[in-house]
């Protein structure tokens, strides 16, 4: 039984777990969507939700607390200028976990962790690299 367990250690040392959590939260704020295992997503979500709550009020104190967790200055700025204000009217539940199935190698549950107001990019936004290379091949 898992009574009184505050977090999932994910079979890692505390330093590895802390570094992985920081990297995944930074990636979540950079791309607003990450694909990972279910157990990692549920742990990363805890930290991400707390940081978004801090980002709703842009103060020096909140920025310093968040800067202890997010090392990238651009991502920290994005958190406080874009993500925080977008979530201003929400009282929590800033992220969602979407199930994708199981990974083929070890049958681990794979999920997508994303911000709730994430919008899929439009199909015509960026031309694919494959289309560019085939056009240049035809000219030659």
PyMOL commands that set and color helices and strands:
alter all, ss='L'
color gray80, all
select helices_A, chain A and resi 14-31+38-55+60-67+73-86+129-139
alter helices_A, ss='H'
color red, helices_A
select strands_A, chain A and resi 33-37+95-102+109-115
alter strands_A, ss='S'
color yellow, strands_A
deselect
rebuild
show_as cartoon
